[in-house]
Amino acid sequence: MLSPMLELPTLSDASSSTLILPEKSFAGFLFDMDGTILNSIAAAERVWSRWAEGMGLDVVKFLPYMHGKRGIDTISSLNLPGIDPQVEADKVLAGEIEDVEGVVPIPGAVEFLAALPPEQWSIVTSSPLPLAKRRLAAAGIPEPARFVTAEDVTIGKPNPQGYLLGAKRLGVSPQDVLVFEDVLAGVQAGEGAGSEVMVIAETHSHPIEGGSYRIKNYLGLAPQVEDGRIRIIRQG
């Protein structure tokens, strides 16, 4: 019987329902947050749309550009004249902390995370810590034992700094970590750290480039821990 990796199409051709699971185990799991373990798209786009309109930007073109990155990096890269990127990022952050309506867990994520050993997983997010805590609470997801947030890095995704730090805080090699991501910048960050990447397709209708594996969400899946290592198995 062929392995799942050979039976299934490549990521660029896969539909949102395709499963491509690793056959190997890992020392730890590192999860992005937004779009990966919780869905905050509606709230984030409400806040960023208001900001973009105030800046005179084309909102439709801008919104796909801001996902998966630190606010300060997004705003700085626009090179808007006469603004202080940090001041603007702080304004956006305040709006995001206030608006968590519609923030929900990715299906199956709560149960999947609860089954992981606390010392073997963490979150690596482009969100600042106050926003990460707020959205996790809104989604009903318990906080991990450790975080890597926007404050912990000097360069955000797609730079691998966050995932390198996440692996270090778990006490494992980045090459022995499975990274869970949902956007290209995050996939590039995980791969740049030397990790294999699981792409989460729940919030996207278009193919996401890169990554070694793919799931739509966590329904029907569970972590299996044996001899201190974790693999993903199908249930039922």
N, C-alpha and C positions, 0 to 999 in steps of 0.2 A: 504493500500500500504506500502510495506516495505521501510524503510529509505535507503538512498544511502549507508550508512555504512554497512547495512546488505545485500544489493543487489549485491554488488561488491566484488571481491576477495581480499584477503589480499595483502599487499604491496609486500611480497616476491614472490607472484604468479602473480602479475599484469603485464600486458604488458605496453609498453610505452605510449599507447593511452588511458589507463584506467583513469577515473576520480573518485576520492574519495574525496568528498567535505565535510567540516564541516557543521553541521546544526546549529551551535551556532555562536554568534557574539563575537568580541574581542575588547579590548580597544585600541590596536595598532598592527601594523605589523612590523616585523624586517626581513630584507632581507640580505642574503649573496649576493655577487656581481657576481663573476665569475661562470658561469654555472647556475646561478639562475635568474638574470635579464639581463645578457649579456653573449655572447659566446666568450671567448678569448682563447679557447683551442689551436687553431692552432698557435697563436702567442706565448703563454706561452711554448708550447712544442718545438717550434723552439729554443727559448732562452735556456731553460733548457736542451735540447738535446746537444747543443754545450758545455754547462758547464759540463754535465755528461761525454761527450766524452773526454774532457780535463782532467777530473779526473780519467779516466780509468774505468768508471763504465759501467755496462751493461745497455744501454739506454732503451731497451725494458722493462726490469724489473723495472727500476727506475722511469719511467714517471708516472705510476699509483700511485706511492707512494707520489709524490710531490703535488698532487692536494688538494686544500682546506686547506693548512697549511701555516703558515708564512715561508718565505724563511729561516730565521735564525733557526727556529725549524727543518725544513727538513734537512738542512746541518749539524746542531749540532748532530742530531740523527744518522748520518752516522758514526761518530767517525773516520773520515779520519785523518791519521797521518800527522803532519807537516803543517796543514793549520789553518788559523784564520777564523772561521765560519762567523764572522761579515764582514770581508774583502770580502769573497766570496759572501755572501748575497748581499753586496753592488754592486758587479760586476754584479750579476744576475739582480738586480733591475734596474741598468742603462740600461742593454740590453732590459728589458721589457718595460721601459718607451720609449725607442727609437722605438721598434718594436710593432706597434698596427695594422699592416696590417691584415685585415680579422676580426677585432673585431666588432661584430654586436649585436644588441639587441636580446634577446629571443623573439620569435614572440608574439606580443600583450603586451609586457612588458611596452613599452612607454606609451600606452594609459591607461593601468591598473594603473600605478604609478601616472599618471597625474590626475586620478580621486580620488586619496586619499587625505584627508586633510593633508597639509604639516606637521602639528604638531603631527600627529598620525602614522608616519612611519619613519624608518631610515634604514641605511645600516650598517651591522656588517660584516666587511671583514677582511680576513687575509692579504690583500694587504696593503702596506704603503700608506699614504695619497697621495703623488705625483702620484703614479701608479693608485690609485683609480680614481683620478680626470682625468688622462690621458685617461683611458679606458672608463669612462663614457662619456667623450667628443667624443671619437672616435665612440662610439655606438649611440650618439645622445640622451643620457639620461641625463636630468637635475640633478644637484647635489641636494641631500636632504638638509633639513634645518640643519641636524646634522649627523655626522659620528661617527662610532667606527671603527678605523683602527688598523693596527699592532702596531703603536706607543702607543696606549692607553692601552695595556695590557702587563702584564709581562709573561703570559703563554698563548699560542695560542690554537686554537681548536685542539683536542676535549675538552679541558678545557672550562667550561661554562662562564668564566670570561667576555668575550666579550658580550655575550647575557644578562648577568646580568647588565652590564654597559649600554647596549643599552636600556633595559627596564627602568633603573633608569633615563636616559636622556629623555625618553618619559614621565616620571613621572607616570608610571603605574607598576603594579605588574607583574613579569615574568610569573606568572600563568595565566595572562589575556592577554598574547601576543601570536600571531601566528608567528612562525619562518618559513621562507622559505629557503630551503637548497637543495643542489644537491649531496653532498658527505657524506660518513659515518661519517667522523670526525666532520662535521658541524651538522649533525643530532644528534650525541652524545652530542655536545656542547649545542644545543637547549634543548634537553631532560634533560641534566644535570642541566640546569637553571630552570627547572620546567615548561617549555613551551611545548605546542603541536607544532608539526612540519609538515609542508607541504613539501613533496618531489617534486622537479621539475625534470622531466625525459627527457627533450628535448635533452640534450647532451649525454645521456647514453643509451646503448642498453641492458645493464644487469640490473637485479633487484637491488635496493638499500635497504639495511636492515634498519629497524627502521622507525620512523615517524608514524603519525596518519592518514595523508591524502596524496593524490597524484594527480598531474596534469602533463600533458605533457608540456604545455606552457600556455600562458594566453589568447589565442584566444577563443572567445566565452564566456569569463568570465568578470565580472566587480565587483568592490567593491560597496556595498550598505551601505550608512551611515545613521543611524537613532538613534536619541537620544544619539549622541556622541559615538556610537559603530559601528563596521564595520563587515559585513558579506560578503561572496562571493556568487554571484548569477550567474546563466547561462543566457546568452542573447539569444534572438530569440526563 
